[in-house]
Amino acid sequence: MAMKLYCFGESGNAYKCALALTLTDTEWEPIFVDFFKGEARSPEFRKINEMGEVPVLIDGDTTLTQSGVILDYISSKTGKLGGRSAAERREVLRWLFWDNHKLSTQIGTCRFLMNFLPAEKRPEGVIPFLQGRLKPAYAVLDGHVANRSWIVGDGPTVADLSCCSYLYYPEPFGFDRKDWPNIDRWLDRVAALPGWKHPYDLMQRAFVPAIA
């Protein structure tokens, strides 16, 4: 039975999980959530995830939320992308937690404000504040992959998929790959993995840009 992933194309957190499912050759089905029309906060969806968020992974009788948990589940169940030892798995988890706290959450908020929220509704000063907070995070990641191919060990893991996800999106949020050459090369390595796809090729988009 195929796993079901509740998702939509603009969600970087959903993309992490969709990419992990794809790269581990797991049979899965995307279930589109119309986020920008409020579906994730509807009473019906909250029966699936009380937090009102995507992604949600359903595998038979198992329902999981939060991308880090889902990534750990996928790697544990498939035996892929999880590190080759207990020490490496702990290091993978360390980077998952770091990404969730320092990188993805702040990119997600900044990108949402800049691209999906009307300008008149954007809180003053928040975008430059978030961009300022993100620069040290980019520097940490850029430095870490300066002399290594992958974040943990000698092969790709879900740590790479977690940290890379938002950095492939085309919408501007203050990140330019040419400013971070080590990240740039690392993103190319991830994108060269067999089966890799852009988020908008893996999941249906929810946002429809206004026509000028």
N, C-alpha and C positions, 0 to 999 in steps of 0.2 A: 504494500500500500504506500502510495506516495505521501511524503510529508507535505503539509500545507503551510505556506508562509504568508501571513497577512502583511501587506506591504503596499508601498506606492513609490514611484520612480524617484521622487525628490528626496526621499528619506535616506540619508547617508547611513543611519543605523540599520535600516532594512537592507541596504546594499551590502553591508558587511556580511550579513547572514545569507543573502541570495548568492553572493560570490563564493562563500564557503561551501554551500550546498552544491554549486556548480563545479567547483574545482575538486571536490571529493567524489564526483560522479554519483551523487545522491539523487534518487528520483524525488522530484518535488514539484509542487504546483503553486504558482503565485495567486493569492487571493487579493484582488485590488480593494484598497480602502480609500474612499474618496475624502481624503483628509481636509481639503480646503472647503468642502461643503459640510464639514462638521461630523462626518461619519464616525471618526474615532472617539468622539465624545458623546455619541448617542447611547441611550439606555441599552439598545441591542448589542452594541459593540462592547460595552462595559461588562456584559455578562461573560464575554470572552477574556477581557483584560480590564480589571477594575481601575487600572491606572489610566485608561483612555489613550494608549500609545501603541504605535507599531515600532518594531516588529513583534509579531506573535507567531510562534512555531507550534504546530500541532502534529504530533507523531503518534498515531493511534490514540491511546488513553493519556498520553503525556502532553500537557500544554505548558509552554515556556514563554516568558517574556524577559525583556532586557537583553540587549545584543550580546553583552559579555557572557551571560549565562548560556544563551543559544549557541554562541561560537564554541564554548567549552563542551557543550553537549554534542555538537556535530563532530568535533575533533575526537572526543572520547568514543562516540559510537562507531565512527568510521575507522579509527586508528590512524587518521591522517591529519596533518597540519597542527599537531599538538606538541611537538618536541619529542626528543628521543630518550629522555630520562626524567626522573622525578624533579631533578634540579632544573632542567630546561622547562618543564611544565610550570614550575613556580615562577620562572622568569617570564614565561608567556603570560601568566596571570598578572604579574607585576605591570607589564606593558599594557594589558587590557584595562587595568584599573587606572593607570596613568592617562591613557587615551580618553577614557570616559570622563575623567575629571579635568584634565588640562587642555585637551585638544578638541575632540569631536563635539562636546557640548557647547563650547564657546564658538567653534566654527558654525555649528548648526544654528545657533541663535543669531550670530552676525549675518550669516547668509540669508536667513529668513527675513530679518529686518531690512536688508538691502534690496532684496529681490521679490519677496512675496507679500510684503506689507506696504500699503499705500504710504507715500512719503509723509503725508499729513499726520499719520498715526505713529510715526517713528519717534520714540522717546529721545529727546535731545541729549547728545553726548554719549549715548550708549555704544554706538558703532565704533567711534574712535577708541573708546575705553576697551572694548573687546579686542579690537585689532592690536592695541598696545599690549594686552595680556597674552595674545597669541604669539607675538614675536619671540618671547623667550621659549615658548613651547616648540616653535619651528626650529629654533637654535639647538634645543636639546635633541630633537629627532635628527636634524642635519648632522650634528656632531656624532651621534651614535652610529649612523650608517656611513660615516666618512671612510672607514677602513674595514667595512664588512659588507657582505652582500645582502644579509637578512637581519632582522631585528634580534632574533634568537637562534643560536646554533648555525649550522651550515646549510639550512634549507628553509623554505617558506613555512610559516606557521600562521595561525589565526591572529597572532600579534601583528603581523604585517597587514592582514586584511582589515583589522580594526583600525589601525593607524592611517592606512592609505585612503580609506573610503571617501571621505569628503573632498580629498585633494584632486579627484578626477572630474569634479563637477565644473561645467563651463560658466556658471553664474559667478560674477565677481563678489569677493568677500575680503579682499585685501591680501590675497596670497598670489604670488607670481613665481612659478617654478624656476625662472632664470635667476632669481635672487637666492635660491637655495640649491646649489648644484648637486650636492650629495643626495638630497631628497629627490631631485629630478632624475638622477640615474637609478635610484632605488624604485621609483614609480615606473620607470621603463622596464625594470626587471620583473616587477609584479605583473605588468600588462603583457609581458611576453610569456607568462605561464600558459600552458595549453588549456584552452577553454575559457580564458579570461574574456569578460565582456564589460562594456561600459554600462553604468547603471541604467541609462535610458533604453538599453537593449535587453536588459534583464527584467525590468519591471515597467508597468504602465504608469505614465505620468498623470498627475492629478491636477496640476496647475495649467490653466490655459491663458497665455499672455493676451493682454488686451490688444486689439488691432488698432493701430494709429489711423 
